[in-house]
């Protein structure tokens, strides 16, 4: 005998969901298209738990099947398997109950034509929570009721989205949920203009973070109407990240950036040396606190000073790889940003002599310092000599020797220390270094170590013994910390309930 399933399409994604943390709901679907004899069905169900109740017609055939399992787990294994043989029967599954169930109530459930729609909203939300974004889009477009619940799920799970322009499926989702997105990362490929128009038409007032990767080597030309709508979109942004070969034409770029009245964080990353128009930007951002040049091959000293002169209240500055800046940029920072609190220096450090770092001594409010691929000792000496109270120090791919450690030991205010090395020729941090740091930095609460060949489990134990204020130890690819021995360290630190140890082991 063949049994034809009649599951609605809206239930199919739910049937594929993982039921580990969801109580089994009441579900009624029917009627069954062909009579089912009792022996044909019971042999299947009895393999998956004790059956508490079932309903038969007078002729010992099922119109529909109502099964109550005593334990939720009994039916969970069936629902988790997409092609389980029991799923070909139309059935109602109910949690076991201590109370007797009236047959009339069960019959009423069987008579309903759309019982899935009558599940309460909280239960539907739990079911929808297991859908991916494409399935959520599909089910949200079935009715206004599901659309409302789908919007709730999207807002809580998918409001931070990465789209590649031209993705047809993504554009469908965008049309349904675009007004709910708070963070949008866009990889803009051809056609750039069409996709930017699509963004301004579908994004709503909730968008606060926009990241644009623009790969074109030609200017992106916008229609006047699109420019006006994009200005309105930019006016509500808190964060804007632009990664480009070329921006819009200069006037459009300045017009768009001038509209960013609420902007707190701006990243301008130019991946080639072609876009010299960045050096002409004299735009004031009234609320800007964070300026980032993670990768910029265009901006020079004059363009850098022009931008800082318009925005003297910047508190966080990142110059990780700015190939056209010189020693003058250090003097500009010391003169233009007296209130700077966080500074990241990378490629620029490799071009400077120690005496050219002296203007950084003017940054008396600096409390966070990030040094990348550069000589750390001179800049730490400058900060220490001028009494800067550094609370966070990050050394990325820096040669760590005894002199560096000695200078760090004198910085008693350090709370967060990061030391990463990944070059074979470098000096790595050692066990004895860790012991010195733990004994001499009483405020140390966070320690991050990466790519060291010389730190051992025993050294880490000693470090933890002395670092009594530590709340986080994060270890990344330490040669002597493996999957086999990391549990030894965890067990040893088990009596410190406020201490978390994170491992990233290759």
C-alpha positions as CSV (number, residue, x, y, z in Angstrom):
1,X,0.0,0.0,0.0
2,X,1.3,3.4,-0.9
3,X,0.7,6.5,1.3
4,X,1.0,9.9,-0.3
5,X,2.2,12.7,2.0
6,X,0.3,16.0,2.0
7,X,2.6,18.2,4.1
8,X,2.2,21.9,3.2
9,X,5.3,23.5,1.8
10,X,5.4,26.0,4.7
11,X,5.9,23.0,7.1
12,X,8.7,21.3,5.1
13,X,11.5,23.7,6.2
14,X,10.4,23.2,9.8
15,X,10.4,19.4,9.4
16,X,14.1,19.7,8.5
17,X,14.9,21.8,11.6
18,X,16.9,20.6,14.5
19,X,14.7,19.9,17.5
20,X,17.3,19.7,20.3
21,X,16.0,22.6,22.3
22,X,12.4,23.0,21.2
23,X,9.4,21.3,22.8
24,X,7.4,19.2,20.4
25,X,4.4,21.2,19.3
26,X,0.9,20.2,18.5
27,X,0.5,19.6,14.8
28,X,-2.5,18.4,12.9
29,X,-2.6,17.9,9.2
30,X,-5.0,15.8,7.2
31,X,-7.0,14.0,6.0
32,X,-4.9,11.1,4.8
33,X,-5.5,10.3,1.2
34,X,-5.9,6.6,1.6
35,X,-7.1,4.4,4.6
36,X,-4.3,3.1,6.8
37,X,-4.8,-0.1,8.7
38,X,-3.7,-0.3,12.3
39,X,-1.1,-3.1,11.9
40,X,0.6,-1.2,9.0
41,X,1.3,1.8,11.2
42,X,1.7,0.6,14.8
43,X,4.7,-1.5,14.0
44,X,6.6,1.7,12.9
45,X,5.5,3.9,15.8
46,X,6.1,1.3,18.5
47,X,9.8,1.3,17.6
48,X,10.1,4.9,18.7
49,X,8.6,5.1,22.2
50,X,5.5,4.1,24.2
51,X,2.3,5.2,22.5
52,X,-0.1,6.8,25.0
53,X,-3.1,7.4,22.7
54,X,-4.2,7.0,19.2
55,X,-7.6,7.5,17.4
56,X,-9.3,5.1,15.0
57,X,-12.4,5.1,12.8
58,X,-15.0,2.4,13.5
59,X,-13.5,0.2,10.7
60,X,-10.1,0.1,12.3
61,X,-8.7,2.5,9.7
62,X,-7.1,6.0,10.3
63,X,-8.6,9.2,8.9
64,X,-5.7,10.9,10.5
65,X,-3.1,9.8,13.1
66,X,-2.9,11.3,16.6
67,X,0.1,10.0,18.6
68,X,1.1,11.1,22.1
69,X,4.5,10.1,23.2
70,X,5.4,10.0,26.8
71,X,8.8,11.7,26.2
72,X,9.5,14.5,23.8
73,X,12.8,12.8,22.9
74,X,11.0,9.8,21.5
75,X,9.6,11.8,18.6
76,X,12.5,14.2,18.2
77,X,14.6,11.6,16.3
78,X,11.8,11.2,13.8
79,X,11.4,14.9,13.1
80,X,15.1,15.6,12.8
81,X,15.5,13.1,9.9
82,X,14.2,14.5,6.7
83,X,13.4,11.2,5.0
84,X,12.3,9.1,8.0
85,X,9.7,6.6,6.9
86,X,7.1,7.8,9.4
87,X,7.1,11.2,7.9
88,X,5.2,9.9,4.9
89,X,2.1,9.6,7.2
90,X,0.1,12.7,7.9
91,X,0.0,12.9,11.7
92,X,-0.6,15.0,14.8
93,X,2.2,14.9,17.4
94,X,1.4,16.1,20.9
95,X,3.5,16.2,24.1
96,X,2.5,13.6,26.7
97,X,0.1,14.8,29.3
98,X,-0.9,13.6,32.8
99,X,-4.5,14.7,32.1
100,X,-6.9,12.6,30.0
101,X,-7.5,14.0,26.5
102,X,-11.1,14.3,25.3
103,X,-11.6,12.6,22.0
104,X,-13.9,15.4,20.9
105,X,-11.0,17.9,21.2
106,X,-8.8,15.6,19.2
107,X,-11.5,15.3,16.5
108,X,-11.8,19.1,16.4
109,X,-8.1,19.4,15.8
110,X,-8.4,16.9,12.9
111,X,-11.2,18.9,11.3
112,X,-9.1,22.1,11.0
113,X,-7.8,22.7,7.5
114,X,-4.8,25.0,8.4
115,X,-3.8,24.1,12.0
116,X,-0.2,25.2,11.4
117,X,-1.4,28.8,11.1
118,X,-3.1,28.5,14.5
119,X,0.0,27.7,16.5
120,X,0.8,30.6,18.9
121,X,3.3,33.2,17.8
122,X,6.0,32.2,20.3
123,X,6.0,28.6,19.0
124,X,6.0,29.7,15.4
125,X,9.0,32.0,16.2
126,X,10.9,29.0,17.6
127,X,10.2,27.0,14.5
128,X,11.2,29.9,12.2
129,X,14.3,30.5,14.2
130,X,15.8,27.3,12.6
131,X,15.4,28.5,9.0
132,X,18.2,30.0,7.0
133,X,17.7,33.5,5.6
134,X,16.5,32.2,2.2
135,X,13.9,29.9,3.7
136,X,12.8,32.7,6.1
137,X,12.3,34.9,3.1
138,X,10.2,32.2,1.4
139,X,7.9,31.6,4.4
140,X,7.6,35.3,5.2
141,X,6.1,35.8,1.7
142,X,3.3,33.3,2.2
143,X,1.0,35.5,4.3
144,X,1.0,38.7,6.4
145,X,1.0,36.7,9.6
146,X,4.2,34.8,8.7
147,X,5.7,38.0,7.4
148,X,5.4,39.7,10.8
149,X,7.0,36.7,12.6
150,X,9.7,36.5,9.9
151,X,10.6,40.1,10.4
152,X,11.0,39.5,14.1
153,X,13.4,36.6,13.4
154,X,15.3,38.5,10.8
155,X,15.8,41.5,13.1
156,X,17.3,39.3,15.8
157,X,19.5,37.0,13.6
158,X,20.2,38.4,10.2
159,X,20.2,42.2,10.6
160,X,23.9,42.2,10.0
161,X,24.3,41.1,6.4
162,X,27.1,40.6,3.8
163,X,25.8,40.8,0.2
164,X,27.6,40.4,-3.1
165,X,26.1,42.8,-5.6
166,X,24.2,40.9,-8.3
167,X,23.2,37.9,-6.2
168,X,19.6,37.4,-7.3
169,X,18.6,35.4,-4.2
170,X,20.1,38.1,-1.9
171,X,18.2,40.8,-3.8
172,X,14.9,39.0,-3.2
173,X,15.7,38.8,0.5
174,X,16.7,42.4,0.5
175,X,13.4,43.5,-0.9
176,X,11.5,41.7,1.9
177,X,13.8,42.5,4.8
178,X,16.0,45.4,3.7
179,X,14.3,48.0,5.9
180,X,15.3,45.9,9.0
181,X,19.1,45.7,8.2
182,X,21.3,47.6,10.7
183,X,24.7,46.6,9.2
184,X,25.3,46.0,5.5
185,X,28.6,44.9,4.0
186,X,28.4,45.2,0.2
187,X,30.9,43.9,-2.4
188,X,30.1,46.1,-5.3
189,X,30.9,44.6,-8.7
190,X,29.2,45.3,-12.0
191,X,26.7,46.9,-12.3
192,X,27.7,49.3,-9.5
193,X,25.2,52.0,-10.2
194,X,22.2,49.7,-10.3
195,X,23.1,48.1,-7.1
196,X,23.6,51.4,-5.2
197,X,20.2,52.5,-6.5
198,X,18.8,49.2,-5.2
199,X,20.4,49.8,-1.7
200,X,18.9,53.3,-1.3
201,X,15.5,52.0,-2.5
202,X,15.3,49.1,0.0
203,X,17.3,50.1,3.1
204,X,15.5,51.8,5.9
205,X,16.2,54.2,8.7
206,X,17.6,51.4,10.9
207,X,20.8,51.1,8.8
208,X,23.7,52.4,11.0
209,X,26.8,50.6,9.5
210,X,27.6,50.5,5.8
211,X,30.7,48.9,4.3
212,X,31.4,49.3,0.6
213,X,34.0,47.3,-1.3
214,X,34.2,49.0,-4.7
215,X,36.5,47.2,-7.1
216,X,36.1,49.4,-10.2
217,X,39.1,51.4,-11.5
218,X,36.8,54.0,-12.9
219,X,34.7,56.5,-11.1
220,X,31.2,55.4,-10.1
221,X,28.7,57.8,-11.6
222,X,25.4,58.3,-9.9
223,X,22.2,59.8,-11.2
224,X,21.1,63.0,-9.3
225,X,18.2,61.2,-7.8
226,X,20.3,58.4,-6.5
227,X,22.8,60.8,-5.0
228,X,20.1,62.6,-3.1
229,X,18.7,59.3,-1.7
230,X,22.3,58.1,-0.9
231,X,22.9,61.4,1.0
232,X,19.8,60.7,3.1
233,X,21.0,57.2,3.8
234,X,24.5,58.4,4.8
235,X,23.0,61.0,7.1
236,X,21.8,58.3,9.5
237,X,25.1,56.2,9.5
238,X,27.1,55.8,12.7
239,X,29.9,53.9,10.8
240,X,31.1,54.0,7.2
241,X,33.8,51.8,5.8
242,X,35.0,52.3,2.2
243,X,37.4,50.0,0.5
244,X,38.0,51.2,-3.1
245,X,40.3,51.5,-6.1
246,X,38.4,54.7,-7.0
247,X,35.6,56.5,-5.3
248,X,32.8,58.5,-6.9
249,X,34.0,61.7,-8.6
250,X,35.4,64.2,-6.1
251,X,32.3,66.5,-5.8
252,X,30.0,63.5,-5.3
253,X,32.3,62.0,-2.7
254,X,32.6,65.3,-0.7
255,X,28.8,65.8,-1.0
256,X,28.1,62.3,0.4
257,X,30.6,62.5,3.2
258,X,29.4,66.0,4.2
259,X,25.9,64.4,4.7
260,X,27.3,62.1,7.5
261,X,26.3,64.3,10.4
262,X,25.9,61.3,12.8
263,X,29.1,59.5,11.8
264,X,31.2,58.2,14.7
265,X,33.6,55.9,12.8
266,X,35.1,56.3,9.3
267,X,37.4,54.0,7.4
268,X,39.0,55.2,4.1
269,X,41.0,52.5,2.5
270,X,42.4,53.0,-1.0
271,X,43.8,49.8,-2.5
272,X,45.8,51.5,-5.3
273,X,47.8,54.7,-5.6
274,X,45.4,56.0,-8.3
275,X,42.9,57.9,-6.2
276,X,44.7,61.1,-5.2
277,X,41.4,62.9,-4.7
278,X,41.4,61.7,-1.1
279,X,44.1,64.3,-0.4
280,X,41.6,67.1,-1.2
281,X,38.9,66.1,1.3
282,X,38.2,68.9,3.7
283,X,35.1,67.5,5.3
284,X,34.0,68.1,8.9
285,X,32.2,65.2,10.7
286,X,30.7,66.8,13.8
287,X,30.6,63.5,15.9
288,X,33.6,61.6,14.4
289,X,35.6,59.8,17.1
290,X,37.3,57.0,15.1
291,X,39.4,57.4,11.8
292,X,40.9,54.3,10.2
293,X,43.4,53.9,7.4
294,X,43.9,50.1,7.5
295,X,45.2,50.0,3.9
296,X,45.7,53.3,2.1
297,X,48.1,53.9,-0.8
298,X,46.7,57.3,-1.7
299,X,46.6,59.7,1.2
300,X,49.8,61.8,1.8
301,X,50.9,64.1,4.6
302,X,49.1,67.1,3.2
303,X,45.8,65.3,2.7
304,X,46.2,63.7,6.2
305,X,46.7,67.1,7.9
306,X,43.7,68.6,6.0
307,X,41.4,65.9,7.2
308,X,42.7,66.1,10.8
309,X,42.5,69.9,10.9
310,X,38.7,69.6,10.1
311,X,38.2,66.9,12.8
312,X,40.3,67.7,15.8
313,X,38.2,65.7,18.2
314,X,39.1,62.3,16.9
315,X,39.9,59.9,19.8
316,X,40.9,56.7,17.9
317,X,43.3,56.7,15.0
318,X,44.5,53.6,13.0
319,X,47.4,54.0,10.5
320,X,48.2,50.3,9.9
321,X,49.4,50.5,6.3
322,X,49.6,54.0,4.9
323,X,52.5,53.9,2.3
324,X,52.5,57.6,1.4
325,X,52.8,59.0,4.9
326,X,56.2,60.1,6.3
327,X,57.6,61.3,9.6
328,X,55.7,64.5,9.2
329,X,52.5,62.5,9.9
330,X,53.8,61.9,13.5
331,X,54.2,65.6,14.0
332,X,50.7,66.2,12.6
333,X,49.2,63.7,15.0
334,X,50.9,65.3,18.0
335,X,49.8,68.7,17.0
336,X,46.3,68.1,15.7
337,X,44.9,65.5,18.0
338,X,45.7,66.4,21.6
339,X,42.8,64.4,22.9
340,X,43.7,61.1,21.1
341,X,43.1,58.1,23.3
342,X,43.9,55.1,21.0
343,X,46.6,54.9,18.4
344,X,47.6,52.1,16.0
345,X,50.8,52.4,14.0
346,X,52.1,50.0,11.5
347,X,54.0,50.4,8.2
348,X,54.9,54.0,9.0
349,X,57.1,52.9,12.0
350,X,59.5,51.1,9.7
351,X,60.4,54.4,8.0
352,X,61.1,56.4,11.2
353,X,64.1,57.1,13.3
354,X,63.6,57.1,17.1
355,X,63.9,60.9,17.4
356,X,61.1,61.3,14.9
357,X,58.7,59.7,17.3
358,X,59.1,62.4,20.0
359,X,56.0,64.4,19.0
360,X,53.9,61.5,20.2
361,X,54.8,62.6,23.7
362,X,52.2,65.3,23.3
363,X,49.5,62.6,23.4
364,X,49.1,62.7,27.2
365,X,45.6,61.2,27.1
366,X,46.7,58.1,25.1
367,X,45.6,54.9,26.9
368,X,45.7,52.3,24.1
369,X,48.7,51.7,21.8
370,X,48.8,49.2,19.0
371,X,52.3,48.6,17.3
372,X,52.4,46.5,14.1
373,X,55.6,45.3,12.4
374,X,57.7,48.1,13.8
375,X,60.4,48.9,16.4
376,X,58.3,48.9,19.6
377,X,61.0,50.0,22.0
378,X,61.4,53.6,20.9
379,X,57.7,54.4,20.9
380,X,57.3,52.7,24.3
381,X,60.2,54.8,25.6
382,X,58.5,58.0,24.4
383,X,55.2,57.1,26.0
384,X,56.9,56.1,29.3
385,X,59.0,59.2,29.4
386,X,56.0,61.5,29.0
387,X,53.9,59.7,31.7
388,X,51.2,58.3,29.4
389,X,49.0,55.9,31.3
390,X,48.8,53.0,28.8
391,X,46.1,50.5,29.8
392,X,46.1,48.5,26.5
393,X,49.3,47.5,24.7
394,X,49.2,45.4,21.6
395,X,52.4,44.2,19.9
396,X,51.7,42.5,16.6
397,X,54.6,40.7,14.8
398,X,57.1,42.6,17.0
399,X,60.6,41.4,18.0
400,X,60.1,40.6,21.8
401,X,63.4,40.8,23.7
402,X,64.4,41.4,27.3
403,X,64.6,45.2,26.8
404,X,61.0,45.3,25.6
405,X,59.8,43.2,28.5
406,X,61.7,45.5,31.0
407,X,60.0,48.6,29.6
408,X,56.6,46.9,29.8
409,X,57.2,46.0,33.4
410,X,57.5,49.7,34.3
411,X,54.0,50.4,32.8
412,X,52.0,49.6,35.9
413,X,48.7,50.7,34.4
414,X,48.5,48.0,31.7
415,X,45.3,45.9,31.9
416,X,45.2,44.4,28.5
417,X,48.4,43.0,26.9
418,X,48.6,41.3,23.4
419,X,51.8,39.8,22.0
420,X,51.7,38.1,18.6
421,X,54.8,37.0,16.7
422,X,54.9,34.9,13.5
423,X,58.3,35.5,11.9
424,X,61.0,32.8,12.2
425,X,63.8,35.4,12.8
426,X,62.0,37.1,15.7
427,X,62.7,36.7,19.4
428,X,59.6,35.2,20.9
429,X,58.2,35.8,24.4
430,X,59.4,33.1,26.8
431,X,58.2,31.5,30.0
432,X,60.4,33.7,32.2
433,X,59.0,36.8,30.5
434,X,55.5,35.7,31.4
435,X,56.5,35.2,35.0
436,X,58.0,38.7,35.2
437,X,54.9,40.2,33.7
438,X,52.5,38.4,36.1
439,X,54.6,39.4,39.1
440,X,55.0,43.1,38.1
441,X,51.7,44.1,36.4
442,X,49.1,44.0,39.2
443,X,46.3,45.4,37.0
444,X,46.7,42.8,34.2
445,X,43.2,41.3,33.4
446,X,43.5,40.2,29.8
447,X,46.5,38.5,28.2
448,X,46.6,37.4,24.5
449,X,49.5,35.3,23.1
450,X,50.0,34.1,19.6
451,X,52.5,32.1,17.5
452,X,55.2,31.8,20.1
453,X,57.6,28.8,19.9
454,X,58.9,29.1,23.4
455,X,55.9,29.4,25.8
456,X,55.1,26.0,27.5
457,X,52.3,24.7,29.6
458,X,54.4,24.9,32.7
459,X,55.2,28.5,32.0
460,X,51.5,29.3,31.5
461,X,50.7,27.7,34.9
462,X,53.3,29.9,36.6
463,X,51.9,32.9,34.8
464,X,48.4,32.1,36.1
465,X,49.6,31.5,39.6
466,X,51.0,35.0,39.9
467,X,48.4,36.9,37.7
468,X,45.7,36.8,40.2
469,X,43.6,39.6,38.6
470,X,43.5,37.8,35.2
471,X,40.0,37.2,33.7
472,X,41.0,36.1,30.2
473,X,43.9,34.2,28.7
474,X,43.6,33.8,24.9
475,X,46.1,31.5,23.2
476,X,46.5,31.3,19.4
477,X,48.7,28.7,17.8
478,X,51.4,28.3,20.4
479,X,53.7,25.5,19.4
480,X,53.8,23.8,22.8
481,X,50.1,24.1,23.5
482,X,48.2,21.2,21.7
483,X,44.8,19.6,21.8
484,X,46.4,16.8,23.9
485,X,47.8,19.0,26.7
486,X,45.5,22.0,26.8
487,X,43.1,20.2,29.2
488,X,46.0,20.0,31.7
489,X,46.0,23.8,31.8
490,X,42.2,24.0,32.0
491,X,42.2,21.5,34.9
492,X,44.9,23.4,36.7
493,X,43.0,26.7,36.4
494,X,39.7,25.1,37.3
495,X,39.6,26.7,40.7
496,X,39.5,30.2,39.3
497,X,35.8,30.6,38.4
498,X,36.3,34.1,37.0
499,X,39.1,33.1,34.7
500,X,38.3,32.2,31.0
501,X,40.9,30.4,28.8
502,X,40.4,30.5,25.1
503,X,42.3,28.2,22.7
504,X,42.9,28.5,19.0
505,X,45.0,25.5,18.2
506,X,46.0,24.4,14.6
